[in-house]
Amino acid sequence: MQYEDLINRFYAAYVARDAQGAAALYAADGRHEEVAMGKSRQGREALAEGLDGFWRMLPDVTWSRQGYIRAGDHVAVPYHMTGTFTRKDDRKRPIALDGLHLFEIRDGVFAVTRDLWDLDLFKAQMG
């Protein structure tokens, strides 16, 4: 698959907690959408800031990918995510969610990524 290397670098940056490295895989005006929350970030700096915040919230988060589905310049990657959510009162809660990353690729970089997962399930696990 011609996009496999780009997507593998994306997940490698996530595993390494390399927010700048992950953001560099996007177009300068690239955008990430958290569909469940109705929020998005645009531009590499905002993307890196968002990832840094995410990793503070779930410092041990991991993704188990379930393959690739490609349609033209779009690639879907189903995943299972696990981690430990750190609440503001420092209590820790295990999190396990199935989700789907949707990647829109143009000129060898991400134009848009979308992350789909169940917000109600996430909130229930947060306690």
Secondary structure as UniProt FT lines:
FT   TURN            2..3
FT   HELIX           4..15
FT   TURN            16..17
FT   HELIX           19..23
FT   TURN            24..25
FT   STRAND          26..34
FT   HELIX           35..37
FT   STRAND          39..42
FT   HELIX           44..57
FT   TURN            59..60
FT   STRAND          62..65
FT   STRAND          69..71
FT   TURN            72..73
FT   STRAND          74..86
FT   TURN            88..89
FT   STRAND          92..106
FT   TURN            107..108
FT   STRAND          109..117
FT   HELIX           119..126
//
